[in-house]
Amino acid sequence: MSIIKTENLTKVYKDFWGRPKTRALSELNLEIHKGEIFGLLGPNGSGKTTALKLMLGLIFPTTGKVSVMGKPPRDISLKSKIGFMPEESYLYRFLNASETLCFYGQLLGLKGKELNNRVDRVLNIVGLDRVRTQPLREYSKGMSRRMGLAQVLLKEPELCVLDEPTIGLDPIGAGEIKDIIQQLKKEGTTVLFSTHLLSEAEPLCDRIGILYEGRLITMGALTDLLEVKDEVEVKVREKLEEFYIRTIKNRDTSHFSK
């Protein structure tokens, strides 16, 4: 079953006068299946964030189509099923972790014991329970990323979309985020995340898609993409040496003699 499907998805940003300025994404065709971890790879500026925003309905495509769980991405019924962590998490810096999650939980319609239990659970998952009363303005970059992930997990989404989830994290913190992503898959959650590092995707992804200059270069299981197929090795050194020696022997060297 396809959770996300795009057909010739294209986004061209225009200038003030409506003239085409930047083609951020060109004819993207991909399918993301239920329960898998899919990595969208590519260098900075390759169109990863644009693709994610189109799939979430945050921006409109220039041409092409995208469906999420069989519906248009701007369908309001999808919003409770999707968790999104942008590359930069914008947090209320004067609130602490518990207050922040309680605020977002109330927006989700959670209250009372259910809200408190869920806040406790996600803070434990992301490793912020010990600093839950510390104002967010005192959080490091890595702690802020964890807080952004806690917001995503609070609604227990069917689909998690994570834009560069390990950016700004030290190796230990990045490893913990990867463990969380793997746990989400075990619980049946579909995870789509972007990264510019192959090393981040390799231990996690069932499949990857590689974007370059707005185009999908290749897509498939990482093991298949890394496998060298139909390799042919030709050894010619000995033959070249024989040819060289024979040429020297047959060369007319009389003009060198005095």
C-alpha positions as CSV (number, residue, x, y, z in Angstrom):
1,M,0.0,0.0,0.0
2,S,1.3,3.5,-0.9
3,I,1.3,6.1,1.8
4,I,2.7,8.8,-0.5
5,K,2.7,8.8,-4.3
6,T,3.9,11.6,-6.6
7,E,3.4,11.9,-10.4
8,N,5.6,14.3,-12.4
9,L,5.7,16.6,-9.3
10,T,7.3,19.9,-10.3
11,K,7.9,23.1,-8.5
12,V,9.2,26.3,-10.1
13,Y,9.7,29.3,-7.9
14,K,8.9,32.6,-9.6
15,D,10.1,36.2,-9.0
16,F,8.0,39.2,-8.1
17,W,6.8,39.6,-11.7
18,G,5.7,36.0,-12.0
19,R,8.7,35.0,-14.2
20,P,10.3,31.5,-13.6
21,K,13.3,32.0,-11.4
22,T,14.3,28.6,-9.9
23,R,13.3,25.1,-10.8
24,A,13.5,23.4,-7.4
25,L,12.0,20.1,-8.4
26,S,11.5,18.4,-11.8
27,E,9.0,15.6,-12.6
28,L,9.4,13.7,-9.3
29,N,7.9,10.2,-9.5
30,L,8.1,8.0,-6.4
31,E,6.0,5.8,-4.1
32,I,6.5,5.4,-0.3
33,H,5.0,2.2,1.1
34,K,3.3,1.7,4.4
35,G,5.6,0.8,7.3
36,E,8.9,1.5,5.6
37,I,11.7,3.9,6.3
38,F,12.4,5.9,3.1
39,G,15.4,8.2,2.9
40,L,15.5,11.2,0.5
41,L,19.1,11.9,-0.2
42,G,20.9,14.7,-2.0
43,P,23.3,17.6,-1.5
44,N,22.1,20.9,-0.2
45,G,19.9,22.7,-2.7
46,S,18.9,19.4,-4.5
47,G,15.1,19.9,-3.7
48,K,14.7,17.6,-0.7
49,T,12.9,20.2,1.5
50,T,10.8,21.4,-1.4
51,A,9.7,17.8,-2.1
52,L,8.7,17.3,1.6
53,K,6.7,20.5,1.7
54,L,4.8,19.6,-1.4
55,M,4.0,16.1,0.1
56,L,2.7,17.9,3.2
57,G,0.6,20.4,1.3
58,L,2.6,23.3,2.7
59,I,3.3,24.7,-0.8
60,F,1.5,24.2,-4.1
61,P,3.1,22.3,-7.1
62,T,3.6,24.1,-10.4
63,T,2.6,20.9,-12.2
64,G,2.1,17.2,-11.3
65,K,0.2,15.5,-8.5
66,V,0.8,14.1,-5.0
67,S,-1.4,12.0,-2.9
68,V,-1.0,11.1,0.8
69,M,-2.9,8.0,2.0
70,G,-5.0,8.3,-1.1
71,K,-6.0,11.9,-0.5
72,P,-4.7,15.4,-1.5
73,P,-2.0,16.5,0.9
74,R,-4.1,19.6,2.0
75,D,-7.0,17.4,3.1
76,I,-7.6,18.4,6.7
77,S,-8.4,14.9,7.8
78,L,-4.7,13.9,7.2
79,K,-3.3,16.4,9.6
80,S,-3.9,14.3,12.7
81,K,-2.1,11.3,11.1
82,I,1.1,13.1,10.1
83,G,3.9,14.4,12.2
84,F,6.4,16.8,10.7
85,M,9.8,18.0,12.0
86,P,11.2,20.8,9.9
87,E,14.9,21.4,9.6
88,E,14.6,24.2,12.1
89,S,12.3,23.7,15.1
90,Y,10.6,27.0,16.2
91,L,10.0,26.8,19.9
92,Y,8.6,29.1,22.6
93,R,11.9,29.9,24.3
94,F,10.4,30.9,27.6
95,L,8.4,27.7,28.1
96,N,10.0,24.4,29.3
97,A,9.6,21.0,27.7
98,S,6.5,19.9,29.7
99,E,4.7,23.2,29.1
100,T,5.5,23.1,25.4
101,L,4.2,19.6,25.0
102,C,1.1,20.3,27.1
103,F,0.4,23.3,24.9
104,Y,0.7,21.3,21.7
105,G,-1.2,18.4,23.2
106,Q,-4.2,20.6,24.0
107,L,-4.2,21.7,20.4
108,L,-4.5,18.0,19.5
109,G,-7.5,17.7,21.8
110,L,-5.6,15.8,24.5
111,K,-6.3,16.6,28.2
112,G,-6.1,15.3,31.7
113,K,-4.3,12.0,32.5
114,E,-4.0,11.0,28.8
115,L,-2.1,14.2,28.1
116,N,0.2,13.9,31.1
117,N,1.0,10.3,30.3
118,R,1.8,11.0,26.7
119,V,4.0,13.9,27.6
120,D,5.9,11.8,30.1
121,R,6.3,9.0,27.5
122,V,7.7,11.2,24.7
123,L,10.1,13.0,27.0
124,N,11.5,9.7,28.0
125,I,11.8,8.5,24.4
126,V,13.8,11.5,23.3
127,G,15.9,11.7,26.5
128,L,14.7,15.1,27.8
129,D,12.9,13.9,30.9
130,R,15.8,15.1,33.2
131,V,15.6,18.7,31.8
132,R,11.8,18.9,31.4
133,T,11.6,22.0,33.7
134,Q,14.5,23.9,32.0
135,P,13.5,26.8,29.8
136,L,13.9,26.0,26.1
137,R,16.0,29.1,25.6
138,E,18.8,27.3,27.5
139,Y,18.6,24.2,25.3
140,S,21.5,23.4,23.0
141,K,21.0,22.7,19.2
142,G,20.8,19.0,19.8
143,M,18.3,19.3,22.7
144,S,16.1,21.5,20.5
145,R,16.2,18.9,17.8
146,R,15.0,16.3,20.3
147,M,12.3,18.7,21.4
148,G,11.1,19.0,17.8
149,L,11.0,15.2,17.6
150,A,9.0,15.0,20.8
151,Q,6.4,17.3,19.3
152,V,6.1,14.9,16.3
153,L,5.8,11.8,18.5
154,L,3.2,13.4,20.8
155,K,0.3,12.8,18.3
156,E,1.4,9.2,17.7
157,P,1.3,9.7,13.9
158,E,0.9,7.1,11.2
159,L,3.4,9.0,9.0
160,C,6.5,10.8,10.3
161,V,8.2,13.3,8.0
162,L,11.6,14.4,9.3
163,D,13.7,17.0,7.5
164,E,17.4,16.5,8.4
165,P,16.6,14.9,11.8
166,T,20.2,14.5,13.0
167,I,21.5,17.9,11.9
168,G,23.4,19.6,14.7
169,L,23.6,16.4,16.8
170,D,26.8,14.8,18.1
171,P,27.4,11.1,17.2
172,I,25.8,9.8,20.4
173,G,22.7,12.0,19.9
174,A,22.4,11.1,16.2
175,G,22.6,7.4,17.1
176,E,19.8,7.8,19.6
177,I,17.6,9.5,17.0
178,K,18.3,6.6,14.7
179,D,17.2,4.2,17.4
180,I,14.0,6.1,17.8
181,I,13.3,5.9,14.0
182,Q,13.9,2.2,14.0
183,Q,11.5,1.8,16.9
184,L,8.9,3.8,15.1
185,K,9.1,1.3,12.2
186,K,8.7,-1.6,14.6
187,E,5.5,0.1,15.8
188,G,4.2,0.2,12.2
189,T,4.9,3.9,11.6
190,T,6.0,5.0,8.1
191,V,9.0,7.3,8.2
192,L,10.2,9.6,5.5
193,F,13.3,11.6,6.2
194,S,15.8,13.7,4.3
195,T,19.6,13.9,4.7
196,H,22.6,14.8,2.6
197,L,24.7,12.0,4.3
198,L,24.6,8.4,2.9
199,S,26.0,7.2,6.3
200,E,22.8,8.5,8.0
201,A,20.6,6.5,5.6
202,E,22.6,3.3,5.3
203,P,21.7,1.7,8.6
204,L,18.1,2.8,8.6
205,C,16.4,2.9,5.2
206,D,14.5,0.2,3.4
207,R,14.7,2.3,0.3
208,I,16.2,5.6,-0.7
209,G,15.8,8.1,-3.5
210,I,18.6,10.3,-4.6
211,L,17.9,13.9,-5.8
212,Y,20.3,16.0,-7.7
213,E,19.5,19.5,-9.0
214,G,15.8,18.8,-8.5
215,R,15.7,15.5,-10.4
216,L,15.4,12.0,-9.0
217,I,18.5,10.3,-10.2
218,T,17.8,6.8,-8.8
219,M,15.6,5.0,-6.3
220,G,15.6,1.6,-4.7
221,A,16.9,-0.6,-1.9
222,L,20.3,0.6,-0.7
223,T,21.8,-2.9,-1.0
224,D,20.8,-3.0,-4.6
225,L,22.1,0.5,-5.4
226,L,25.5,-0.3,-3.8
227,E,25.9,-3.6,-5.4
228,V,28.3,-3.7,-8.4
229,K,26.6,-5.5,-11.2
230,D,28.0,-7.1,-14.4
231,E,31.6,-6.1,-13.5
232,V,34.2,-7.2,-16.0
233,E,37.9,-7.1,-15.3
234,V,40.3,-7.2,-18.2
235,K,44.0,-7.7,-17.5
236,V,46.2,-6.4,-20.4
237,R,49.5,-5.7,-18.7
238,E,51.3,-8.7,-20.1
239,K,50.1,-8.3,-23.6
240,L,51.0,-4.6,-23.6
241,E,54.6,-5.5,-22.4
242,E,54.9,-8.1,-25.1
243,F,53.7,-5.6,-27.7
244,Y,56.2,-3.0,-26.5
245,I,59.2,-5.4,-26.5
246,R,58.3,-6.7,-30.0
247,T,58.0,-3.1,-31.3
248,I,61.5,-2.2,-29.9
249,K,63.1,-5.3,-31.5
250,N,61.6,-4.7,-34.9
251,R,62.4,-1.0,-35.0
252,D,65.0,0.1,-37.5
253,T,67.8,1.6,-35.3
254,S,70.5,1.9,-38.1
255,H,70.1,5.7,-38.2
256,F,71.4,5.8,-34.6
257,S,74.8,4.3,-35.7
258,K,77.6,6.6,-36.8
